[in-house]
Amino acid sequence: MGDREEVAKQTDCIMLRGGRTLFHAGRLARSLGLEPNLFVTIRFWETSVSAADTSAAFSQIRAKFGKWIQRPSKRFSGILAPPTFLWVIENPENKGCIHAHWLVFVPPARQHDFAIKLDKWLASSGHVYSSQPFHIEPVDALIGAIAYMLKGQFPSLARYYGIRPEPQGWVTGKRSGCSENIGPTQHALLCRAGKHPRPERWRVNKYQPRLQAV
């Protein structure tokens, strides 16, 4: 038999493992002092990158970011950090408007340069049809931003965690993930070492009722 051509996996939602990874990654980033401070949306549908190639193209952008953040130019000498981020790819209503949400930590002094580099990284992935193919905004509430990214979970999982599910369509390739330094392996290691608090399970009277003003 000849070699079989590998077919990229397609998914229509984030399942248990993917959702748990994103939730714990955000908490771990906070414990490490690397809490994501930028929320980036990349509109791949405004480029020549196809739906089948979006996951791979975004992976290449994240790899370039990893080198950039760890190897600053002389202008930003000493201002470096381990690549720390969470991400999802969405395709709302399966209309082909594929985009990526990227929660990422970038030292404040390098955020302007990050936007310039991101423009070049995206252009290297394919032809860009829009003058503004991505949007960057500061993160005001990390947990809220992660919950927004998790809206594409399997409906019963989303509702269990108090998130209103919204179908995010079929995606070819990996549709969510995080950097290695805040992934499941590191989460388990730091929890066992007592360097990161385990999430508390629900218990009776965990939260005391608020007193009503008389």
MDAnalysis code that builds the backbone (N, CA, C; Angstrom):
import MDAnalysis as mda
import numpy as np

u = mda.Universe.empty(642, n_residues=214, atom_resindex=np.repeat(np.arange(214), 3), trajectory=True)
u.add_TopologyAttr("name", ["N", "CA", "C"] * 214)
u.add_TopologyAttr("resid", np.arange(1, 215))
u.add_TopologyAttr("resname", ["MET", "GLY", "ASP", "ARG", "GLU", "GLU", "VAL", "ALA", "LYS", "GLN", "THR", "ASP", "CYS", "ILE", "MET", "LEU", "ARG", "GLY", "GLY", "ARG", "THR", "LEU", "PHE", "HIS", "ALA", "GLY", "ARG", "LEU", "ALA", "ARG", "SER", "LEU", "GLY", "LEU", "GLU", "PRO", "ASN", "LEU", "PHE", "VAL", "THR", "ILE", "ARG", "PHE", "TRP", "GLU", "THR", "SER", "VAL", "SER", "ALA", "ALA", "ASP", "THR", "SER", "ALA", "ALA", "PHE", "SER", "GLN", "ILE", "ARG", "ALA", "LYS", "PHE", "GLY", "LYS", "TRP", "ILE", "GLN", "ARG", "PRO", "SER", "LYS", "ARG", "PHE", "SER", "GLY", "ILE", "LEU", "ALA", "PRO", "PRO", "THR", "PHE", "LEU", "TRP", "VAL", "ILE", "GLU", "ASN", "PRO", "GLU", "ASN", "LYS", "GLY", "CYS", "ILE", "HIS", "ALA", "HIS", "TRP", "LEU", "VAL", "PHE", "VAL", "PRO", "PRO", "ALA", "ARG", "GLN", "HIS", "ASP", "PHE", "ALA", "ILE", "LYS", "LEU", "ASP", "LYS", "TRP", "LEU", "ALA", "SER", "SER", "GLY", "HIS", "VAL", "TYR", "SER", "SER", "GLN", "PRO", "PHE", "HIS", "ILE", "GLU", "PRO", "VAL", "ASP", "ALA", "LEU", "ILE", "GLY", "ALA", "ILE", "ALA", "TYR", "MET", "LEU", "LYS", "GLY", "GLN", "PHE", "PRO", "SER", "LEU", "ALA", "ARG", "TYR", "TYR", "GLY", "ILE", "ARG", "PRO", "GLU", "PRO", "GLN", "GLY", "TRP", "VAL", "THR", "GLY", "LYS", "ARG", "SER", "GLY", "CYS", "SER", "GLU", "ASN", "ILE", "GLY", "PRO", "THR", "GLN", "HIS", "ALA", "LEU", "LEU", "CYS", "ARG", "ALA", "GLY", "LYS", "HIS", "PRO", "ARG", "PRO", "GLU", "ARG", "TRP", "ARG", "VAL", "ASN", "LYS", "TYR", "GLN", "PRO", "ARG", "LEU", "GLN", "ALA", "VAL"])
u.atoms.positions = np.array([
    [0.836, -1.202, 0.000],
    [0.000, 0.000, 0.000],
    [0.873, 1.254, 0.000],
    [0.427, 2.281, -0.707],
    [1.162, 3.528, -0.718],
    [0.877, 4.346, 0.528],
    [1.636, 5.396, 0.726],
    [1.420, 6.253, 1.883],
    [0.090, 6.980, 1.742],
    [-0.632, 7.045, 2.849],
    [-1.898, 7.749, 2.851],
    [-1.661, 9.236, 3.120],
    [-2.364, 10.068, 2.402],
    [-2.233, 11.504, 2.621],
    [-2.950, 11.864, 3.920],
    [-2.264, 12.537, 4.804],
    [-2.841, 12.902, 6.091],
    [-3.912, 13.979, 5.903],
    [-5.075, 13.729, 6.483],
    [-6.181, 14.671, 6.392],
    [-6.298, 15.410, 7.722],
    [-6.289, 16.724, 7.676],
    [-6.375, 17.520, 8.890],
    [-7.731, 17.306, 9.557],
    [-7.717, 17.224, 10.852],
    [-8.937, 17.010, 11.621],
    [-9.816, 18.247, 11.580],
    [-11.119, 18.031, 11.538],
    [-12.076, 19.127, 11.594],
    [-12.915, 18.999, 12.858],
    [-13.166, 20.126, 13.506],
    [-13.998, 20.136, 14.710],
    [-15.002, 21.279, 14.612],
    [-16.121, 21.129, 15.325],
    [-17.126, 22.179, 15.305],
    [-17.314, 22.829, 16.674],
    [-16.465, 22.454, 17.652],
    [-16.550, 23.074, 18.982],
    [-15.309, 22.717, 19.790],
    [-15.151, 23.384, 20.910],
    [-14.079, 23.081, 21.852],
    [-14.609, 22.039, 22.833],
    [-13.898, 20.953, 22.994],
    [-14.348, 19.896, 23.889],
    [-13.744, 20.073, 25.288],
    [-13.968, 19.085, 26.150],
    [-13.595, 19.198, 27.553],
    [-12.121, 19.516, 27.754],
    [-11.245, 18.756, 27.109],
    [-9.812, 18.950, 27.319],
    [-9.355, 20.331, 26.853],
    [-9.845, 20.767, 25.684],
    [-9.446, 22.077, 25.180],
    [-9.933, 23.203, 26.064],
    [-11.163, 23.102, 26.544],
    [-11.698, 24.146, 27.413],
    [-10.978, 24.207, 28.746],
    [-10.688, 23.046, 29.306],
    [-9.971, 22.994, 30.578],
    [-8.566, 23.564, 30.433],
    [-7.923, 23.281, 29.300],
    [-6.577, 23.813, 29.061],
    [-6.581, 25.331, 29.050],
    [-7.536, 25.943, 28.345],
    [-7.588, 27.403, 28.281],
    [-7.873, 28.008, 29.646],
    [-8.823, 27.430, 30.380],
    [-9.184, 27.973, 31.690],
    [-7.988, 27.957, 32.640],
    [-7.315, 26.813, 32.735],
    [-6.175, 26.709, 33.648],
    [-4.985, 27.530, 33.168],
    [-4.815, 27.664, 31.855],
    [-3.689, 28.430, 31.317],
    [-3.755, 29.886, 31.746],
    [-4.940, 30.460, 31.715],
    [-5.085, 31.850, 32.127],
    [-4.734, 32.061, 33.583],
    [-5.182, 31.158, 34.433],
    [-4.878, 31.251, 35.869],
    [-3.391, 31.063, 36.127],
    [-2.778, 30.135, 35.407],
    [-1.352, 29.881, 35.609],
    [-0.516, 31.066, 35.146],
    [-0.897, 31.682, 34.026],
    [-0.174, 32.865, 33.548],
    [-0.195, 33.966, 34.608],
    [-1.334, 34.088, 35.266],
    [-1.447, 35.098, 36.335],
    [-0.513, 34.762, 37.484],
    [-0.425, 33.502, 37.880],
    [0.457, 33.092, 38.976],
    [1.922, 33.335, 38.637],
    [2.265, 33.213, 37.362],
    [3.651, 33.389, 36.925],
    [4.026, 34.842, 36.688],
    [3.057, 35.746, 36.849],
    [3.334, 37.154, 36.588],
    [3.418, 37.469, 35.110],
    [2.774, 36.626, 34.296],
    [2.803, 36.802, 32.838],
    [1.383, 36.904, 32.291],
    [0.514, 37.532, 33.046],
    [-0.887, 37.628, 32.657],
    [-1.037, 38.329, 31.304],
    [-1.713, 37.694, 30.337],
    [-1.888, 38.315, 29.025],
    [-2.481, 39.715, 29.136],
    [-1.884, 40.661, 28.428],
    [-2.338, 42.048, 28.510],
    [-2.869, 42.597, 27.189],
    [-2.850, 41.766, 26.143],
    [-3.396, 42.184, 24.851],
    [-4.367, 41.135, 24.327],
    [-5.477, 41.597, 23.772],
    [-6.444, 40.712, 23.123],
    [-6.413, 41.026, 21.634],
    [-5.925, 40.073, 20.859],
    [-5.709, 40.270, 19.426],
    [-6.731, 39.450, 18.633],
    [-7.343, 40.071, 17.655],
    [-8.228, 39.362, 16.734],
    [-7.643, 39.489, 15.334],
    [-7.351, 38.348, 14.714],
    [-6.791, 38.326, 13.361],
    [-7.867, 37.803, 12.414],
    [-8.237, 38.604, 11.438],
    [-9.289, 38.219, 10.494],
    [-8.646, 37.567, 9.256],
    [-8.476, 36.268, 9.330],
    [-7.852, 35.551, 8.218],
    [-8.713, 35.561, 6.963],
    [-10.004, 35.794, 7.135],
    [-10.874, 35.832, 5.966],
    [-10.631, 37.079, 5.112],
    [-9.852, 38.017, 5.629],
    [-9.472, 39.190, 4.850],
    [-8.098, 39.013, 4.215],
    [-7.649, 37.767, 4.148],
    [-6.375, 37.437, 3.507],
    [-6.615, 36.296, 2.514],
    [-5.573, 35.918, 1.807],
    [-5.692, 34.820, 0.851],
    [-5.511, 33.452, 1.502],
    [-5.304, 33.427, 2.822],
    [-5.151, 32.158, 3.534],
    [-6.479, 31.409, 3.506],
    [-6.468, 30.178, 3.040],
    [-7.701, 29.400, 2.925],
    [-8.135, 28.872, 4.289],
    [-9.381, 28.411, 4.340],
    [-9.905, 27.849, 5.585],
    [-9.086, 26.650, 6.034],
    [-8.666, 25.826, 5.068],
    [-7.891, 24.632, 5.395],
    [-6.490, 24.962, 5.899],
    [-5.973, 26.145, 5.556],
    [-4.601, 26.518, 5.919],
    [-4.516, 27.495, 7.080],
    [-5.663, 27.927, 7.601],
    [-5.650, 28.952, 8.650],
    [-4.922, 28.501, 9.904],
    [-5.203, 27.289, 10.370],
    [-4.562, 26.798, 11.589],
    [-3.048, 26.760, 11.436],
    [-2.566, 26.283, 10.279],
    [-1.121, 26.199, 10.047],
    [-0.504, 27.587, 9.929],
    [-1.211, 28.508, 9.256],
    [-0.696, 29.870, 9.097],
    [-0.584, 30.569, 10.446],
    [-1.576, 30.380, 11.291],
    [-1.549, 31.011, 12.613],
    [-0.462, 30.384, 13.474],
    [-0.216, 29.090, 13.305],
    [0.858, 28.430, 14.039],
    [2.210, 29.052, 13.685],
    [2.411, 29.378, 12.410],
    [3.655, 30.010, 11.982],
    [3.800, 31.412, 12.573],
    [2.695, 32.133, 12.676],
    [2.740, 33.467, 13.278],
    [3.121, 33.369, 14.750],
    [2.555, 32.403, 15.454],
    [2.886, 32.233, 16.870],
    [4.350, 31.843, 17.046],
    [4.873, 31.044, 16.116],
    [6.290, 30.655, 16.188],
    [7.194, 31.872, 15.997],
    [6.829, 32.750, 15.069],
    [7.617, 33.968, 14.846],
    [7.529, 34.890, 16.054],
    [6.351, 34.945, 16.665],
    [6.207, 35.742, 17.880],
    [7.121, 35.202, 18.982],
    [7.197, 33.865, 19.102],
    [8.030, 33.261, 20.137],
    [9.494, 33.663, 20.004],
    [9.987, 33.710, 18.774],
    [11.376, 34.130, 18.557],
    [11.534, 35.615, 18.847],
    [10.564, 36.413, 18.413],
    [10.641, 37.868, 18.586],
    [10.633, 38.270, 20.055],
    [9.757, 37.659, 20.848],
    [9.602, 38.067, 22.248],
    [10.815, 37.672, 23.089],
    [11.542, 36.632, 22.638],
    [12.704, 36.158, 23.399],
    [14.027, 36.731, 22.897],
    [13.975, 37.365, 21.716],
    [15.205, 37.916, 21.144],
    [15.000, 39.375, 20.761],
    [14.933, 40.258, 21.746],
    [14.684, 41.670, 21.445],
    [15.854, 42.322, 20.713],
    [15.534, 43.321, 19.931],
    [16.573, 44.088, 19.249],
    [17.329, 44.946, 20.267],
    [18.402, 45.586, 19.822],
    [19.186, 46.417, 20.736],
    [18.339, 47.520, 21.354],
    [17.373, 48.002, 20.598],
    [16.497, 49.063, 21.091],
    [15.733, 48.634, 22.338],
    [15.402, 47.347, 22.411],
    [14.640, 46.832, 23.554],
    [15.468, 45.829, 24.352],
    [16.761, 46.035, 24.381],
    [17.666, 45.133, 25.079],
    [17.226, 44.921, 26.532],
    [17.119, 43.664, 26.919],
    [16.738, 43.328, 28.288],
    [15.242, 43.209, 28.499],
    [14.452, 43.666, 27.540],
    [12.986, 43.585, 27.676],
    [12.510, 42.358, 26.909],
    [12.583, 41.224, 27.566],
    [12.189, 39.978, 26.940],
    [11.304, 39.190, 27.892],
    [10.646, 38.177, 27.359],
    [9.746, 37.363, 28.163],
    [9.534, 36.038, 27.459],
    [9.162, 34.998, 28.215],
    [8.826, 33.739, 27.551],
    [7.519, 33.911, 26.790],
    [7.378, 33.286, 25.619],
    [6.115, 33.401, 24.894],
    [4.968, 32.848, 25.728],
    [3.994, 33.693, 26.001],
    [2.881, 33.325, 26.879],
    [1.580, 33.760, 26.225],
    [0.717, 32.801, 25.899],
    [-0.517, 33.158, 25.193],
    [-1.549, 32.029, 25.223],
    [-2.805, 32.406, 24.926],
    [-3.908, 31.480, 24.720],
    [-4.578, 31.875, 23.415],
    [-5.218, 30.925, 22.720],
    [-5.801, 31.269, 21.438],
    [-6.940, 30.318, 21.040],
    [-7.808, 30.827, 20.179],
    [-8.860, 30.012, 19.565],
    [-9.046, 30.482, 18.119],
    [-9.523, 29.581, 17.289],
    [-9.900, 29.920, 15.917],
    [-11.399, 29.689, 15.776],
    [-12.097, 30.634, 15.152],
    [-13.548, 30.560, 15.037],
    [-13.999, 30.764, 13.591],
    [-15.163, 30.202, 13.293],
    [-15.762, 30.310, 11.972],
    [-17.279, 30.449, 12.157],
    [-17.749, 31.581, 12.708],
    [-19.161, 31.743, 13.058],
    [-20.112, 31.435, 11.904],
    [-21.104, 30.610, 12.208],
    [-22.155, 30.266, 11.258],
    [-21.622, 29.614, 9.981],
    [-20.378, 29.163, 10.022],
    [-19.766, 28.498, 8.862],
    [-19.853, 29.339, 7.587],
    [-19.714, 30.647, 7.750],
    [-19.811, 31.537, 6.599],
    [-18.448, 31.867, 5.984],
    [-17.397, 31.268, 6.524],
    [-16.071, 31.507, 5.973],
    [-15.358, 32.711, 6.551],
    [-15.973, 33.379, 7.518],
    [-15.318, 34.534, 8.169],
    [-14.415, 34.022, 9.292],
    [-13.395, 33.286, 8.906],
    [-12.526, 32.647, 9.894],
    [-11.569, 33.663, 10.509],
    [-11.507, 33.645, 11.826],
    [-10.624, 34.568, 12.534],
    [-10.054, 33.877, 13.764],
    [-9.015, 34.464, 14.320],
    [-8.377, 33.928, 15.523],
    [-8.420, 34.975, 16.619],
    [-8.718, 34.529, 17.831],
    [-8.594, 35.365, 19.020],
    [-7.332, 34.918, 19.752],
    [-6.531, 35.878, 20.167],
    [-5.217, 35.581, 20.734],
    [-4.996, 36.444, 21.967],
    [-5.007, 35.826, 23.138],
    [-4.668, 36.515, 24.382],
    [-3.168, 36.343, 24.596],
    [-2.437, 37.443, 24.636],
    [-0.980, 37.334, 24.638],
    [-0.349, 38.351, 25.576],
    [0.758, 37.952, 26.204],
    [1.507, 38.877, 27.056],
    [2.634, 39.509, 26.254],
    [2.636, 40.844, 26.207],
    [3.699, 41.606, 25.542],
    [4.116, 42.736, 26.485],
    [5.394, 42.838, 26.829],
    [5.832, 43.946, 27.686],
    [5.362, 45.271, 27.111],
    [4.827, 46.168, 27.943],
    [4.283, 47.439, 27.455],
    [5.212, 48.201, 26.512],
    [6.517, 48.202, 26.804],
    [7.456, 48.962, 25.984],
    [7.572, 48.419, 24.562],
    [7.130, 47.181, 24.341],
    [7.279, 46.559, 23.021],
    [5.949, 46.359, 22.287],
    [4.879, 46.890, 22.841],
    [3.573, 46.642, 22.241],
    [3.399, 47.328, 20.886],
    [3.952, 48.519, 20.731],
    [3.853, 49.197, 19.440],
    [4.631, 48.413, 18.379],
    [5.810, 47.943, 18.747],
    [6.621, 47.162, 17.816],
    [5.939, 45.832, 17.494],
    [5.235, 45.276, 18.465],
    [4.499, 44.029, 18.247],
    [3.469, 44.201, 17.138],
    [2.740, 45.309, 17.151],
    [1.736, 45.561, 16.117],
    [2.373, 45.653, 14.729],
    [3.539, 46.279, 14.666],
    [4.254, 46.396, 13.388],
    [4.701, 45.022, 12.899],
    [5.248, 44.231, 13.826],
    [5.707, 42.891, 13.460],
    [4.548, 42.000, 13.040],
    [3.426, 42.094, 13.760],
    [2.273, 41.257, 13.440],
    [1.784, 41.530, 12.022],
    [1.819, 42.774, 11.627],
    [1.422, 43.137, 10.262],
    [2.312, 42.429, 9.242],
    [3.619, 42.367, 9.517],
    [4.564, 41.707, 8.610],
    [4.383, 40.189, 8.646],
    [4.174, 39.627, 9.846],
    [3.990, 38.181, 9.959],
    [2.751, 37.729, 9.200],
    [1.687, 38.497, 9.311],
    [0.452, 38.136, 8.623],
    [0.627, 38.245, 7.111],
    [1.328, 39.285, 6.658],
    [1.565, 39.471, 5.227],
    [2.400, 38.333, 4.651],
    [3.265, 37.751, 5.475],
    [4.093, 36.643, 5.001],
    [3.289, 35.355, 4.842],
    [2.083, 35.322, 5.416],
    [1.236, 34.134, 5.315],
    [0.465, 34.084, 4.006],
    [0.241, 35.252, 3.408],
    [-0.521, 35.324, 2.170],
    [-0.880, 36.761, 1.860],
    [-1.559, 36.953, 0.756],
    [-1.951, 38.308, 0.366],
    [-3.007, 38.843, 1.322],
    [-2.841, 40.101, 1.749],
    [-3.789, 40.737, 2.663],
    [-4.649, 41.715, 1.871],
    [-5.968, 41.545, 1.938],
    [-6.886, 42.370, 1.158],
    [-7.374, 43.609, 1.904],
    [-7.185, 43.629, 3.227],
    [-7.688, 44.726, 4.049],
    [-6.539, 45.564, 4.586],
    [-6.810, 46.843, 4.821],
    [-5.788, 47.721, 5.401],
    [-5.648, 47.480, 6.909],
    [-6.662, 46.863, 7.511],
    [-6.628, 46.570, 8.943],
    [-7.132, 45.144, 9.178],
    [-6.306, 44.144, 8.896],
    [-6.746, 42.754, 9.030],
    [-6.730, 42.218, 10.458],
    [-6.288, 43.034, 11.404],
    [-6.308, 42.584, 12.796],
    [-6.626, 43.753, 13.714],
    [-7.047, 43.403, 14.915],
    [-7.402, 44.415, 15.920],
    [-6.733, 44.043, 17.233],
    [-6.149, 45.027, 17.900],
    [-5.478, 44.806, 19.182],
    [-6.080, 45.737, 20.224],
    [-6.436, 45.180, 21.375],
    [-6.955, 45.997, 22.463],
    [-6.412, 45.490, 23.792],
    [-6.336, 46.354, 24.804],
    [-5.834, 45.914, 26.112],
    [-6.830, 44.989, 26.790],
    [-6.325, 44.125, 27.649],
    [-7.173, 43.199, 28.397],
    [-7.558, 43.850, 29.721],
    [-8.839, 44.103, 29.897],
    [-9.317, 44.706, 31.138],
    [-9.695, 43.649, 32.174],
    [-10.198, 42.496, 31.723],
    [-10.622, 41.433, 32.628],
    [-10.237, 40.089, 32.018],
    [-9.194, 39.480, 32.538],
    [-8.656, 38.252, 31.954],
    [-9.682, 37.124, 31.934],
    [-10.332, 36.869, 33.075],
    [-11.276, 35.755, 33.146],
    [-12.438, 35.979, 32.192],
    [-12.890, 37.219, 32.074],
    [-13.959, 37.526, 31.135],
    [-13.531, 37.291, 29.699],
    [-12.282, 37.637, 29.383],
    [-11.765, 37.427, 28.027],
    [-11.670, 35.939, 27.710],
    [-11.251, 35.140, 28.699],
    [-11.163, 33.697, 28.488],
    [-12.560, 33.104, 28.309],
    [-13.515, 33.577, 29.099],
    [-14.892, 33.096, 28.960],
    [-15.423, 33.398, 27.562],
    [-15.066, 34.561, 27.038],
    [-15.494, 34.923, 25.678],
    [-14.903, 33.951, 24.663],
    [-13.654, 33.569, 24.862],
    [-13.009, 32.631, 23.951],
    [-13.611, 31.234, 24.068],
    [-14.189, 30.928, 25.232],
    [-14.749, 29.605, 25.469],
    [-16.213, 29.489, 25.081],
    [-16.769, 30.512, 24.476],
    [-18.177, 30.440, 24.067],
    [-18.407, 29.366, 23.011],
    [-17.312, 28.955, 22.341],
    [-17.423, 27.939, 21.319],
    [-17.265, 26.521, 21.838],
    [-17.373, 26.348, 23.173],
    [-17.319, 25.013, 23.745],
    [-18.551, 24.200, 23.362],
    [-18.461, 22.878, 23.551],
    [-19.635, 22.024, 23.419],
    [-20.708, 22.607, 24.332],
    [-21.932, 22.798, 23.841],
    [-22.964, 23.545, 24.580],
    [-23.151, 23.163, 26.045],
    [-23.232, 21.878, 26.357],
    [-23.456, 21.484, 27.750],
    [-22.268, 21.848, 28.629],
    [-21.043, 21.799, 28.076],
    [-19.854, 22.187, 28.834],
    [-19.864, 23.682, 29.106],
    [-20.191, 24.465, 28.089],
    [-20.227, 25.919, 28.258],
    [-21.242, 26.305, 29.322],
    [-22.445, 25.740, 29.248],
    [-23.487, 26.091, 30.213],
    [-23.105, 25.665, 31.623],
    [-22.396, 24.541, 31.744],
    [-21.969, 24.060, 33.058],
    [-21.068, 25.086, 33.739],
    [-20.248, 25.776, 32.956],
    [-19.344, 26.777, 33.511],
    [-19.926, 28.189, 33.456],
    [-21.220, 28.280, 33.197],
    [-21.873, 29.583, 33.209],
    [-21.601, 30.431, 31.991],
    [-21.226, 29.800, 30.886],
    [-20.936, 30.516, 29.647],
    [-22.050, 30.243, 28.640],
    [-22.538, 31.285, 28.023],
    [-23.574, 31.114, 27.016],
    [-22.951, 30.612, 25.722],
    [-23.289, 29.389, 25.299],
    [-22.651, 28.831, 24.099],
    [-23.122, 29.521, 22.822],
    [-22.186, 29.726, 21.916],
    [-22.484, 30.288, 20.606],
    [-21.720, 29.467, 19.574],
    [-22.414, 28.762, 18.674],
    [-21.733, 27.930, 17.678],
    [-20.679, 28.723, 16.900],
    [-19.478, 28.162, 16.813],
    [-18.370, 28.842, 16.131],
    [-17.883, 28.096, 14.899],
    [-18.738, 27.234, 14.363],
    [-18.479, 26.632, 13.062],
    [-17.375, 25.590, 13.018],
    [-17.198, 25.044, 11.825],
    [-16.179, 24.029, 11.598],
    [-14.818, 24.679, 11.334],
    [-13.808, 24.120, 11.961],
    [-12.433, 24.598, 11.803],
    [-11.550, 23.408, 11.442],
    [-10.703, 23.589, 10.453],
    [-9.761, 22.547, 10.046],
    [-8.447, 22.717, 10.795],
    [-7.978, 21.645, 11.428],
    [-6.755, 21.726, 12.217],
    [-7.065, 22.078, 13.662],
    [-6.047, 22.353, 14.405],
    [-6.224, 22.668, 15.820],
    [-6.971, 23.979, 15.979],
    [-7.983, 24.014, 16.853],
    [-8.809, 25.207, 16.968],
    [-8.580, 25.986, 18.265],
    [-7.798, 25.457, 19.198],
    [-7.510, 26.200, 20.428],
    [-6.244, 25.657, 21.065],
    [-5.645, 26.461, 21.935],
    [-4.447, 26.007, 22.612],
    [-3.793, 27.123, 23.403],
    [-2.593, 26.860, 23.897],
    [-1.852, 27.844, 24.688],
    [-0.368, 27.549, 24.550],
    [0.448, 28.464, 25.034],
    [1.899, 28.276, 25.008],
    [2.289, 27.193, 26.009],
    [3.444, 26.562, 25.783],
    [3.871, 25.438, 26.613],
    [4.056, 25.808, 28.077],
    [4.505, 27.037, 28.336],
    [4.817, 27.406, 29.720],
    [3.582, 27.527, 30.611],
    [2.383, 27.532, 30.012],
    [1.151, 27.575, 30.814],
    [0.207, 26.434, 30.420],
    [0.769, 25.413, 29.789],
    [-0.028, 24.277, 29.359],
    [-0.280, 23.277, 30.473],
    [-0.999, 22.189, 30.166],
    [-1.381, 21.194, 31.178],
    [-0.204, 20.583, 31.935],
    [0.911, 20.311, 31.241],
    [2.061, 19.704, 31.911],
    [2.635, 20.629, 32.976],
    [2.837, 21.902, 32.609],
    [3.363, 22.868, 33.573],
    [2.368, 23.121, 34.700],
    [1.100, 23.130, 34.366],
    [0.064, 23.333, 35.389],
    [0.152, 22.243, 36.451],
    [0.271, 20.989, 36.017],
    [0.354, 19.877, 36.960],
    [1.636, 19.941, 37.793],
    [2.754, 20.271, 37.146],
    [4.034, 20.343, 37.856],
    [4.018, 21.419, 38.933],
    [3.539, 22.601, 38.599],
    [3.543, 23.705, 39.561],
    [2.520, 23.505, 40.667],
    [1.419, 22.840, 40.354],
    [0.446, 22.523, 41.405],
    [1.057, 21.555, 42.423],
    [1.728, 20.520, 41.920],
    [2.358, 19.549, 42.824],
    [3.462, 20.185, 43.654],
    [4.147, 21.182, 43.064],
    [5.243, 21.856, 43.780],
    [4.726, 22.934, 44.726],
    [3.421, 23.147, 44.748],
    [2.847, 24.157, 45.628],
    [3.086, 25.573, 45.164],
    [3.415, 25.749, 43.878],
    [3.697, 27.077, 43.338],
    [2.501, 27.687, 42.605],
    [1.422, 26.927, 42.553],
    [0.216, 27.420, 41.893],
    [-0.984, 26.802, 42.598],
    [-1.937, 27.613, 43.060],
    [-3.084, 27.063, 43.801],
    [-4.014, 26.273, 42.892],
    [-4.439, 25.123, 43.377],
    [-5.419, 24.353, 42.637],
    [-6.778, 25.047, 42.721],
    [-7.594, 24.960, 41.671],
    [-8.914, 25.574, 41.735],
    [-9.758, 24.896, 42.802],
    [-10.443, 25.705, 43.628],
    [-11.270, 25.152, 44.691],
    [-12.555, 24.569, 44.123],
    [-12.930, 23.414, 44.654],
    [-14.202, 22.830, 44.264],
    [-15.337, 23.546, 44.991],
    [-16.528, 23.454, 44.440],
    [-17.672, 24.090, 45.073],
    [-17.943, 23.423, 46.417],
    [-18.277, 24.198, 47.413],
    [-18.648, 23.640, 48.716],
    [-19.741, 24.502, 49.321],
    [-20.478, 23.922, 50.250],
    [-21.575, 24.632, 50.894],
    [-21.030, 25.847, 51.643],
    [-21.689, 26.978, 51.462],
    [-21.321, 28.237, 52.136],
    [-19.936, 28.744, 51.756],
    [-19.454, 28.332, 50.575],
    [-18.163, 28.845, 50.119],
    [-18.234, 30.355, 49.975],
    [-19.366, 30.846, 49.446],
    [-19.570, 32.273, 49.295],
    [-20.685, 32.713, 50.238],
    [-20.369, 33.644, 51.122],
    [-21.359, 34.131, 52.077],
    [-22.326, 35.082, 51.391],
    [-23.620, 35.030, 51.780],
    [-24.589, 35.934, 51.142],
    [-24.296, 37.392, 51.466],
    [-24.577, 38.264, 50.496],
    [-24.377, 39.704, 50.731],
    [-25.488, 40.244, 51.641],
    [-25.103, 41.110, 52.539],
    [-26.087, 41.707, 53.446],
    [-26.845, 42.805, 52.716],
    [-28.151, 42.776, 52.860],
    [-28.977, 43.775, 52.236],
    [-29.039, 45.037, 53.087],
    [-28.904, 46.171, 52.466],
    [-29.009, 47.432, 53.212],
    [-30.421, 47.613, 53.732],
    [-30.563, 48.042, 54.973],
    [-31.873, 48.250, 55.590],
    [-32.352, 49.664, 55.317],
])
